[in-house]
Amino acid sequence: MPAEELAHAAFTQGYHQAFLTAGFITLAAFLIATAAIRTRPEPVSKAIAPVPDPG
């Protein structure tokens, strides 16, 4: 195999590994961010039952 073809193959393999690694890092960041996002808490007026009127 000529040196030029070897250099091209190594260059292509390097880009392949870099994009694959970047994809996994992006996926991991997405999963961590999704798990870390908190939902909005329920408003206090709905969370506490109304007090009955003694009247």
SULVEN-V536391 format. One record per residue. N is the residue number from 1. RES is the residue in three letters. SS is DSSP state (2 for helix, 1 for strand, 0 for the rest). PHI is phi in degrees with one decimal (999 if undefined). OMEGA is omega in degrees with one decimal (none if undefined). Layout:
n/res/ss/phi/omega
N/RES/SS/PHI/OMEGA
N/RES/SS/PHI/OMEGA
This chain:
n/res/ss/phi/omega
1/MET/0/999/179.9
2/PRO/0/-65.0/-177.9
3/ALA/2/-62.4/-180.0
4/GLU/2/-64.5/178.1
5/GLU/2/-67.4/177.7
6/LEU/2/-63.6/179.0
7/ALA/2/-64.1/178.9
8/HIS/2/-63.9/179.6
9/ALA/2/-64.1/179.3
10/ALA/2/-66.1/178.6
11/PHE/2/-61.4/180.0
12/THR/2/-65.2/178.9
13/GLN/2/-63.5/178.2
14/GLY/2/-63.9/177.0
15/TYR/2/-65.3/178.7
16/HIS/2/-59.6/180.0
17/GLN/2/-65.3/-179.7
18/ALA/2/-64.4/179.9
19/PHE/2/-69.0/177.2
20/LEU/2/-64.1/177.9
21/THR/2/-63.8/178.7
22/ALA/2/-62.3/177.9
23/GLY/2/-64.5/178.3
24/PHE/2/-66.4/177.9
25/ILE/2/-64.4/178.0
26/THR/2/-63.6/178.3
27/LEU/2/-62.9/178.7
28/ALA/2/-62.7/179.0
29/ALA/2/-63.9/178.4
30/PHE/2/-63.4/-179.5
31/LEU/2/-65.7/178.4
32/ILE/2/-65.9/180.0
33/ALA/2/-65.3/179.0
34/THR/2/-64.1/179.9
35/ALA/2/-72.1/-175.6
36/ALA/2/-84.5/-178.7
37/ILE/0/-71.3/177.9
38/ARG/0/-93.2/174.9
39/THR/0/-79.4/179.7
40/ARG/0/-68.9/178.5
41/PRO/0/-69.9/178.8
42/GLU/0/-69.2/178.8
43/PRO/0/-57.4/-175.9
44/VAL/2/-59.7/-177.4
45/SER/2/-62.6/178.4
46/LYS/2/-90.3/-176.5
47/ALA/2/-76.6/-177.9
48/ILE/0/-103.2/179.5
49/ALA/0/-67.5/179.8
50/PRO/0/-65.3/178.6
51/VAL/0/-78.8/-179.8
52/PRO/0/-67.6/-179.7
53/ASP/0/-77.3/-176.0
54/PRO/0/-71.4/-170.6
55/GLY/0/-61.0/none
